[in-house]
Amino acid sequence: MSRFLLLALCLLIIFSEGRRGRRNQKAEKGRDFYKILGINKSATTKQIKKAYRQLSKKFHPDKNKDPGAEDIYKDIVAAYEALNDEEKRKTYDHSGEAGLKENQNNGGGSPFDFFFGGGQRQRQDSGYPKGPDVHIKMTVSLKTLYIGDIVEFDYIRAVMCPNWDECEIDDRDCEGPGIRMVTRQIGPGFIQKMQSQDDKCIAKGKRYDPNCRACPDGATVTDSTPLMLDIEAGMKSGDHILFEEVADETIGHTPGNLIIELVAEKHDYFTRKGDDLHLQLNIPLVDALAGFSKTIKHVDGHDVIIAPRQIIHCNSVVRINKEGMPKKDKPSIKGDLVVRFNIDFPHYLNEKQKKQLRQLI
């Protein structure tokens, strides 16, 4: 083999190894979370949340049935978890996704065990009966229902003592969670078996020992669960947002659901009816006859000009297209702004004014 061919082969090997090394480095670095969310590295927390809200709505598996949408959604959630947390973001900026995984393996968990209603972690079916649901009413402004928002909050609830399984004892009379079989004699040679309620029964043949030292404070303890509430643009007062299995934990039961009901605050001058906004506007008689132009502030602060061309009478209604509320799931489509008028008539006209008015009309 000539020196030239040997040199070319060496260069080819070095080049191949370099490319393989770069691919390995890229694989170790992991996903580009900034690129996934479509933001730059200097993005603020508000910008991160906005990008996440828009993308999660677009690719959520419950709404997007396209192949691959679920995988994209998982990337979006992973990116948000990393970049929305200050400490995780620092770790990611320094060491990439590999650094985050290393921290997680060392005991650091995700700050969000649950996401928006419908996006919680999956639980295995325990076969236990479900506990009661918890209903909470949350007051929100009309502006929030117009533009949407993500609300983060800590939900305080009862969770099982970490060592509660050490407090199980055998009890053959326990037929299942909360069910005890009571046997009694009702006559010579006759016995009767009856079921009764017993919350200490946690499974068939198992009972909870309330004096167990492994749980000195009782079967449950108080815990704080971080939740994220996604209020979509166009939602209405009375709409529900569901968090599955986030209610209190109890022995022998699967936690019930947490149901958040939205209650809209009363606005200073807008009234919502469906997707339309209604407004009562006071105008003097001269404006009703001669016309006028008035600028008002919409719920999100943008200006809306009301300038009817026709003569306004007591039953007049002016519709301004696409200035109402956005439609849920289709925020680009909006209802109308419906304006009705209260005409302020003068309390008194002198003879000269009456004469001039008659000449004009």
N, C-alpha and C positions, 0 to 999 in steps of 0.2 A: 504493500500500500504506500503510495507516495506521501511525502510530507504534507502536500497541499490537501489531499483527501483526509488525512489524519487530523489536521488542524480544523477542517470544515466539520468533521464529525464531533470533535471536542466542543466547538462553538455551538453546534446543534444541541448537544447534551446540556450544556450550560444554560442555553436559552430555554429549553424545555423544563429544566429544573426550576428556573426562575419563574416561568409562567405557573408551574404547579405550586410553587411557594406562595405566589400572589393569590392564587385561587384558595389555598388553604388559609391564608391570612384573612381573606374576605369571608370565608365560611366561618372562621373562628369569631370574626367581628360580629357576625349575625346580621339581622335586618336593620335597615336604615329607617328608624322610627320617625325622623323628621320628614323624610321623603314620603312615607306612608300617609302622614297627616297633611302633607302638602304645605309645610311651614318651614321657615328657616331657623337656624340655631339660636337666634336672638329673640324668638317668639316669646311673648308674655304668657302668663297663665290664662288670661282672658282669651287670647288668640288660640291657645291650645284647646281650651274648652269649646270654643266656637267651631273650630275645625272638626273636633271629635263629634260634636252634636250633629253637624251637617253630614258627615260621612257615615256615622252610625245609623242615622235614619235611612240613608240611601242603601246600605248594604246589610241591614239587619235581616237575619234569615226569616223572620216572621213576615217581612214585607217584600223581600227580594228573593224570588225563587230561581234566579239564574244560576246555572252551574258555576261554582267557584265563589259565589257571593259569601258563603259562610266562612271560607278560608280568609277572604279579604277582611271580613268583619272581625275575625279572631286577631288578625294583624293590627287592625285599628284599635281594638281593646287593649292589646299588649302595648302598643305605642302610647296610648293615653295613660295607662297605669304607670309606665316608666317616666314619662315626661311631666305628668301632673304632680308628681311627688318630688319635692325639692332634693331630698337625699338620693333618691333613685336616679334622678336626672343627672346629678353630679357623677354618680357611679357610671351611668351609661356614657356620658360625655368623655369620661376618662378611659373606660375599659370596654365599652360596647356592651352588647347583649351578654357576652360571656361573663363579664363582671357582675351583671345582674343575677345570672344563674348561679354564680359562685356564692353571692350573698344569700340567695334563697336556700342553697344547700347548707349554708351555715346557720340556718334558722330564721332568716328574714322572710316573712310571708308577704303576700299581697295585701295592700291596705284596703282593697275592695273585695270582700267575699261575695258581695251582691252588687248587681248593676241595676239598670232601669227595670221597671216592671216587665217581666217576661224574659230578662236576661240574667237570671241568677245562676249560681252554680247548681249542677245537677246533684240530687241526692238519690241514693239507692233506695228502692222501695223496701221499707222495713216490714211491711205487712201490718203495722200498728194502725189503730183507728186514728183519724185526724182530730186534732184539738180544735178549739173554737177559733174563728177568725177574729181579727181585731180591726175595727173601723175607726179611722181618724179623719177628721175634716181639716183641710188646710185652706186658709184664706189666701187668695192671690189677686193681684190687681188685674184690671182689664188690659193694661199694657203688657203684662206677662203673658196673658192668653193671646195677645196679638202677635208678639214677636217670639214667644217661646223662651224657655230658660232651663238650665240645669241647676237643681238645688241639691247641695250636699248637706247631709245632717246625720247625727248619731242617734240611732234608735235604741232606747234603753229597754231591755227585756230580760226575762228569766231564762237561763240556760242550765242544762244539767251540770251537776257537780262533775269535774273532770274524772273523779274516781268513783262515780256512782255505781259502776258495774261491780266494784268490790263489795257492795252492800247487798248483793243478791243472796238470798237464802232459799233453800228448798221448801216448798209448800205444795203438797199434792192436791190441796183443795182449790188452788188457783187454776181456773180454766182458761185464762187469757188475761190481757190487759184490762184491769178494772173489774174483772168478773171472778167471783168466788162461788163455788158450789157448796151449798149447805145441805147436810144430810140430817134428817130427824125421823124419829120413830113415831108413827101415827096410830099404831095398834100392834097387838101381838103378831109378830111375823111380818109386819108391813113397815116399810121405810119410804120416805119421800125425799127426793132430791130437788132442791130449788136453787136457782141462781140469784145472787145478790150483788149489789155494787160494793166493791172494795178497791179503793184507789191504790192500796199497797200492793195488789197483784199486778205484776208488770209483764208476765208472760205465763204460758202454761207451765205449772209446776214451780214457778218462781215468785218470790215476794220480796219487797224492799224492806230492809231493816232500818227503821228510823233512828235507832241508837248506834248506827254504824260510825266508827271513829274516822273512817276514810272521808266522810263528808260531815264534819262537825257542825256546819251551818245549815244543814238540811240537804235535801235532794237537789235543789236548784240554787243557783247564785245569780246575782245581778251582773249583766254584761252589757257593753255598748257595741252595737253593730253599725258600722258605717254604711250608709245607703246613698244612692244617687237617684234623684227623682227627675225624670225627663218630662218636662211640661212642653208639649208640642204646640207650635203655633196653630191656632184654630180650635184648641180644646175649649169646652164649654163648662160652665158651672154645673156641677152634678156628675161630671165625668169621673171615672174611677181609674186609678193606676194600681196595678196588682203586683205585690212582691210575694212570690210563693214561698211558703214554709218559713216565714220570718217572725211569726207570732211567738208567744211564750212556749218554751219547751216544758213538757211535763212527763212524768214517768209513764211509760207504756203508750205514749201517743206521739204521732208525727205532728210537728208544729203546724198550726193553722196558718192562714195567709194574712198578710198585712195589706189592708185595702185603704188607699188614700183617696178621699173624695175632695175634689176641687170646689171651692166656694168663691165666687167672684165678688170682689168688693164693689160697692156702689160707686159709680163714676160721678164726677161733679156735674157733667152735662150730657154725656152719652148714655143711651140705654140700648142694650143688645137684644135683638129679636132674631133668633137663628143666626145667620151669617150677616145680617144687616145691622147697621148702627142707626139709631134714631136720635134726632136732635130737635129740641124745641127752641126756636129763635125769636126773640122779641125785637120788633122793628116798629118805628113810628109810621104813622099814616102816610107821610110824604114819601117815605122809602117804598112803601107798598104800592104807591101810585106812580112814582117817578123812577123807580129802580134804585139799586144800590149794589155795592160790592163790599163784602166783608170777609176777612181772613181769620180763620180759627185754627187752633192747634189740634192736630190729631192725637190719638192716644200715645203714639210713639214720638210725638214732637214735630212731625213734619207739617207744613202749612197746607191748608185746604181753602180754596177760594170759593165763596158762595156768591154768585152774581146772577140771579135770575133775570131774564129779559122780559118776561110777561108781567102784567099787573098782578099783584098778590092780593088775594082775598082770604077770608077766614078759613076756607077749606083747602087752600092751595097746598100742594105737596111738590117738593123738588127732589129729584133723585140724582145723586152724583155717582156715576158708575165706578165700581172697583175701589171705593173708599170705605168699604165695610170691613168686616173681619175676614181673615183668611179661612179657607176651607181646610179642615183637618185632613192630613195626608196629601193635600194639594195646595200648599200655601201660596202658590203663584196665582191661584184663582181666589178672588175676593168678592164678597157681597157688596151691597151699595150703602151709601150714606143717604138716609131718608130725612129730609128737613121739613118740618112743619112750622108754621108761623103764628105767633101771637101779635096781633096788630094793636098798637097803643093809639087809641083814638083821643083827640083833644077833648078836654072837659068843657071847654067853652069857646064859642066863636061870636065875635061882635057882628053887628049888622054889616059893617064895611067888609069884613072878612067873608061873610056869607055871600055878599054880592059879588066879590071878586071870584069866589069859588064857583058860583053859578055861571059867571062869564067864561071861566076856563073849561067847564064841563059842558 
